[in-house]
Amino acid sequence: MKRELAISFLFSFMGGAMVWALSPFLSGQVEPWDAKGFYYSAALLIVGLIVGLARPKHIWAHYAGIMLGQLTYMLCFLPGSLLPGSLLIPVGVAFLAAYSIIALAGVASGVWFRRVSRVAR
């Protein structure tokens, strides 16, 4: 059980980090929430769907993984965006928590789709 939880968390963590890593190439913006259009929302929804389809258990671990993957990427690879001791860190974390609800909806949709397709067989 703990191993499955860790794998689910890691899978989601990588997905959350990939949203930020791919943002400059797919949206032209370093920070995905600065992108025009629906890049950030769509990327979070797609990541959520993928992890929900691939690992249908531990939904809250997926939410935490996606959120912490994004935060870790921001802090490690975009040091200028959230300076240590800055008042922007709590604001950034609040934005990540709110936006990650979109990914949580994607996870739930992926889990639901997997269950429905399994019943249809």
Secondary structure, 3 states (H helix, E strand, C coil): CHHHHHHHHHHHHHHHHHHHHHHHHHCCCCCHHHCCCCHHHHHHHHHHHHHHHHCCCCHHHHHHHHHHHHHHHHHHHCCCCCCCCCCHHHHHHHHHHHHHHHHHHHHHHHHHHHHHHHHHC
